[in-house]
């Protein structure tokens, strides 16, 4: 991690490093992220800017949200681990089933988002969850529409799913690595994240969230 002009950010290694080293790099980069969040959380005037997701929130709200293990476990298990469209190889996907799965994922993301916004104690922490889920749901909706407009071939499905996962995985990584080491949900989902990255030929640089801590 480095700082330039008062803005802290992550420096990612090239995508050409060996696979086993990529896994350690992913873990280390996300570790730096959460350490930076924890360190800066007492400074309430700072914000975390997730550039690729176009999301900017107060740092103390991000820390509070990412410490909420129960909600994150439910989100990861329901919307990622149990959704094969998030990680399965396109050659095993049926186009119609894939479209239905994306619609279901979109609806579940929207419902989860509304649940966080309609709670009796709506705050920045709940807004952060709701915004991530709404963004994820929008990506699912875009992928669904892209399939409808495509020629329905296996090649076009592969391209669409790669684009969808490339957009969605930074959200998954943000949720996933906030869970404590040894957490079963984290371990199981991490394997699916690796599988999905391999199946869609995504590099570590493409699936890590890009972010800065800003005044």
JOHUSUL-V91587 format. One record per backbone hydrogen bond with DSSP energy under -0.5 kcal/mol. NH is the residue of the N-H (numbers start at 1). CO is the residue of the C=O. E is the energy in kcal/mol with one decimal. If there is no record, write none. Layout:
[[NH | CO | E] [NH | CO | E]]
This chain:
[[2 | 9 | -1.8] [4 | 7 | -2.0] [7 | 4 | -1.7] [8 | 6 | -0.5] [8 | 213 | -1.2] [9 | 2 | -2.2] [10 | 211 | -0.7] [12 | 10 | -0.7] [17 | 14 | -1.2] [22 | 18 | -2.0] [23 | 19 | -1.9] [24 | 20 | -1.4] [25 | 21 | -2.7] [26 | 22 | -2.9] [27 | 23 | -2.1] [28 | 24 | -2.8] [29 | 25 | -3.0] [30 | 26 | -2.2] [31 | 27 | -2.0] [32 | 28 | -2.6] [33 | 29 | -1.9] [34 | 30 | -2.3] [35 | 31 | -2.3] [36 | 32 | -2.5] [37 | 33 | -2.2] [38 | 34 | -2.5] [39 | 35 | -2.4] [40 | 36 | -2.2] [41 | 37 | -1.1] [43 | 40 | -1.8] [44 | 42 | -1.1] [46 | 43 | -1.9] [47 | 214 | -3.3] [48 | 57 | -3.2] [49 | 47 | -0.5] [49 | 212 | -3.0] [50 | 48 | -0.7] [50 | 55 | -3.1] [51 | 49 | -1.3] [51 | 210 | -0.8] [52 | 210 | -0.7] [53 | 50 | -0.6] [54 | 50 | -1.1] [54 | 51 | -0.6] [55 | 50 | -1.7] [57 | 48 | -2.1] [59 | 46 | -2.2] [61 | 58 | -0.6] [62 | 58 | -1.7] [63 | 59 | -2.3] [64 | 60 | -1.9] [65 | 61 | -2.3] [66 | 62 | -2.6] [67 | 63 | -0.8] [68 | 65 | -1.6] [69 | 67 | -1.6] [72 | 68 | -1.9] [73 | 69 | -2.8] [74 | 70 | -1.9] [75 | 71 | -2.4] [76 | 72 | -2.8] [77 | 73 | -2.5] [78 | 74 | -2.5] [79 | 75 | -2.5] [80 | 76 | -1.4] [81 | 76 | -2.7] [82 | 77 | -1.6] [83 | 80 | -1.4] [84 | 82 | -0.7] [86 | 83 | -2.1] [87 | 84 | -1.6] [88 | 84 | -3.4] [92 | 89 | -1.8] [93 | 90 | -1.5] [98 | 94 | -3.1] [99 | 95 | -2.4] [100 | 96 | -2.3] [101 | 97 | -2.4] [102 | 98 | -2.3] [103 | 99 | -2.2] [104 | 100 | -2.4] [105 | 101 | -2.6] [106 | 102 | -2.6] [107 | 103 | -2.4] [108 | 104 | -2.5] [109 | 105 | -2.6] [110 | 106 | -2.3] [111 | 107 | -2.5] [112 | 108 | -2.6] [113 | 109 | -2.5] [114 | 110 | -2.5] [115 | 111 | -2.1] [116 | 112 | -2.0] [117 | 113 | -1.8] [118 | 114 | -2.1] [119 | 116 | -0.6] [122 | 119 | -0.7] [127 | 123 | -2.3] [128 | 124 | -2.3] [129 | 125 | -1.8] [130 | 126 | -2.5] [131 | 127 | -2.6] [132 | 128 | -2.2] [133 | 129 | -2.4] [134 | 130 | -2.4] [135 | 131 | -2.3] [136 | 132 | -2.4] [137 | 133 | -2.6] [138 | 134 | -2.0] [139 | 135 | -1.9] [140 | 136 | -2.0] [141 | 137 | -2.2] [142 | 138 | -2.5] [143 | 139 | -2.2] [144 | 140 | -2.3] [145 | 141 | -2.3] [146 | 142 | -2.2] [147 | 143 | -2.0] [148 | 144 | -2.0] [149 | 145 | -1.9] [150 | 146 | -0.8] [150 | 147 | -0.7] [157 | 153 | -2.0] [158 | 154 | -2.1] [159 | 155 | -2.1] [160 | 156 | -2.3] [161 | 157 | -2.7] [162 | 158 | -2.0] [163 | 159 | -2.0] [164 | 160 | -2.5] [165 | 161 | -2.8] [166 | 162 | -2.5] [167 | 163 | -1.7] [168 | 164 | -2.2] [169 | 165 | -3.0] [171 | 168 | -1.3] [172 | 168 | -1.6] [173 | 169 | -3.2] [174 | 170 | -1.8] [175 | 171 | -2.2] [176 | 172 | -3.5] [177 | 173 | -2.3] [178 | 175 | -1.2] [179 | 176 | -1.2] [183 | 180 | -1.7] [187 | 183 | -2.5] [188 | 184 | -2.6] [189 | 185 | -2.3] [190 | 186 | -2.4] [191 | 187 | -1.4] [192 | 188 | -1.3] [193 | 189 | -2.4] [194 | 190 | -2.3] [195 | 191 | -2.3] [196 | 192 | -3.1] [197 | 193 | -2.1] [198 | 194 | -2.3] [199 | 195 | -2.8] [200 | 196 | -2.0] [201 | 198 | -0.9] [202 | 197 | -3.0] [206 | 203 | -0.6] [207 | 203 | -1.0] [207 | 204 | -0.6] [208 | 204 | -1.4] [212 | 49 | -1.4] [213 | 8 | -1.9] [214 | 47 | -2.9] [214 | 212 | -0.6]]
